[in-house]
């Protein structure tokens, strides 16, 4: 039955007209927009007779899934909600995508009626930002500890300066070589 519905409900070009200077695509509206348009669709044949969709059940205008609903739990209790999940495309930066969406939220809020509230339910970029800052802190702490161990081992400030400068430059150099390779 699903195949029958898909074959009846198409929105494809019906042909082209090719002229000496231009080509035109002919579009015919094959899109069904209401339940009334779906009722006479033939979904199968039984004993040589067509079986129409209206003969199988009641065809009404409605949502595809009326068994699923969303609630938003907050200080004011649970409220009915519409959940909009925004996912980044592969190869994009989660933090940049999140920042871009957060810049658009005030515009969206201005367009909504006053009775509708827009809240962020879950922001994955927060944990990613915390992890990034943890890695930065760990690298700086590690650099400091390595320099301290070198100083304690050599007990000479001038001899400690050279390795303490070489370490950050080697890390920066490594990432500078890796960055173009990652593109």
Number of C-alpha atoms within 10 A of each C-alpha: 9 7 9 13 15 9 11 15 17 13 13 12 12 11 11 11 9 10 8 5 5 7 10 10 11 12 12 12 12 14 12 14 10 12 14 13 12 19 17 13 18 18 19 13 10 7 6 7 9 12 16 16 19 17 13 10 9 9 15 12 10 9 7 7 7 7 6 6 10 11 12 14 12 9 5 7 8 11 11 10 15 11 14 8 8 10 10 13 9 7 6 9 11 18 16 12 16 18 11 11 12 12 11 11 14 11 10 10 14 9 9 11 8 8 5 9 9 13 11 9 11 8 11 11 16 13 10 13 13 11 12 12 12 12 12 12 12 12 13 13 12 12 15 13 12 15 19 15 13 18 18 12 10 12 12 11 11 10 12 18 13 11 15 17 11 11 14 14 12 11 10 12 11 11 12 11 10 11 9 8 8 6 5
